[in-house]
Structure formats: C-alpha cells, structure tokens
Amino acid sequence: MSTQVQSDPIVELQEALATARQQLVAHGVYHSLHSLEDLRVFMQHHVFAVWDFMSLLKALQRELTCVEVPWVPRGNPATRRLINDIVLEEETDVDSDGNPASHFELYLRAMHECGADTAPIERLLAALATGATVAQALEAAQAPASVRAFVLDTFRIIHSGQPHAIAAAFTFGREDVIPDMFRHLVADLTRRFPGQLDTFDYYLNRHIQLDEEVHTPLAQQMVRDLCGSDPLRWQQAQETATRCMQARVALWDGIKADLQAVEA
C-alpha cells in the first residue's frame, strides 16, 4: 500500500516565491556600486529599510508576546521564545568590540565611517520622537519617493493586524537576500578604501552568520506556527512575501535611478 508524502508548506511557499525572488536577485543595482560614492547613495536609501525592518520585528513581538503591564502569558510559549530570541539579536547584538548595539545602530555607524549622509534618517527619528506619524516623519526627512513608498507599504502590513502576514514579510520578504549580494562587492571596496568600510563589512557578515545559523530557521518555524493548517493563511503569507519582494525591487529601482543621475 502506497503512502502519500506530506508536502512541506515552507518549501511550497519558497517555490511560489522563486520568480519574485529572482527578480530581486538579478536586479541591476548590484552592479552599479562602482565607487565609495555609489555605496554612500545606496546606504542613504537602504538605511530606511534597515529601520523599518525593526518596526516589523517589534510588531511581531507586540502581537505574539505580552508587552503590557500587568503581564499575563500570551500565545504559544514556543512562538514567544522564537520571537524573543530574534529580538535579542536584532535589537541588542554586539559590535566588533563586543559592545551591545542594534543592527540599525551598527548601520548608522557604518554610514558615518564611510561618509554617507545620515541627516535624512536622523530627521525621521527626530520627527517620530515628537509624535509625528510615519508619513509625516518621511516628509520631514525629505526621503526619496521610492523610500517613502517602501516604508509606507511596510507599515500597511504592520497595521493589517495579521501576525502570519507580518511574519511572512519578516521571514521571506526582507533581509535574508541582501548580505550575500553585497559581500563580494564590499570586499572589493574594502580593499580599495581601507578603514572606511570596516563596520559595514562587520554588519553584513554578522547578518549572514545570524540569518543562516539562527534567524532563518527560527523565523520559518514562526510562520509554520502562525499559519498552521489554514490554507488561507498560507495564501496570505505568500501574497505578502511576494508584495514585499516587489516593493524591494521598486526601492532598488529608485536607488539605481539616483545612481544614474549622479553619474550623468
């Protein structure tokens, strides 16, 4: 008697995302970073994605754990452990000297080190600190149009109230594809500009290590737990992840256009 092999929904989801992911992997922006100035332009856009990634993460923590007082046990203990482990590394990792720092703060340090302009992202943070909405803060930051569209789409997902969709955006639609793309490019730039990209190189390699060894398996398990056996949730997870990859492609389009404008 033959037995039917149960398919893995994570593998099926990855297969469904293959085309969108390939568009992202093959984007021309990766071959447009020829100089330190090019990298600065890239970082001045990309830092907003590094920042709103943290908002995705904290939205998951808010949805899946109890962050109110008085505390009560909330949700699945295994899922709570998964998200808190990821928060620990993303919000309070260590720098190359072993000092605590979030990945966003490491990125800002890398921007200062290579001479990239941090004023726009700092204006956004300052506006948020005074109570501005995200849209108002993006306006105050004078962020490029492609950046505004990307960040606002992230917050539409956050405000959807669907933890499984937020988890899919976090797991499949975000950072996992970036470090490998830039490792060889940054290695070349590091040789050409010694001492100016050390922190960025550390940031990328740290991301690669954590994503491959820790975050990706944890995040995939989180999606499994949240989608369960509900086909509608798996479909929504796929649609959200695809949407995130398409939003990233649009962000890359904006960066490439700015790089071409600088060269013109």
Salt bridges, closest charged atoms under 4 A:
ASP8 OD1 - ARG224 NH1 2.97
GLU37 OE1 - ARG40 NH1 3.25
ASP52 OD1 - ARG174 NH2 2.58
ASP85 OD2 - ARG81 NE 3.21
GLU89 OE1 - ARG206 NH2 3.71
GLU90 OE1 - HIS103 ND1 2.90
GLU90 OE2 - HIS215 ND1 3.20
GLU91 OE1 - LYS58 NZ 3.09
ASP93 OD2 - HIS103 NE2 2.83
ASP93 OD2 - ARG206 NE 2.73
ASP95 OD2 - ARG109 NH1 2.93
GLU122 OE2 - HIS112 NE2 3.73
GLU139 OE1 - ARG148 NH1 2.70
ASP153 OD1 - ARG156 NH2 3.74
ASP153 OD1 - ARG243 NH2 2.90
GLU175 OE2 - ARG248 NH2 3.56
ASP176 OD2 - ARG21 NH1 3.21
ASP180 OD1 - ARG183 NH2 3.16
ASP188 OD1 - ARG191 NH2 3.79
ASP188 OD2 - ARG192 NH1 3.36
ASP211 OD2 - HIS207 ND1 3.46
ASP211 OD1 - HIS215 ND1 3.75
ASP230 OD2 - ARG233 NE 3.98
ASP253 OD1 - HIS27 NE2 2.60
ASP258 OD2 - HIS45 NE2 2.82
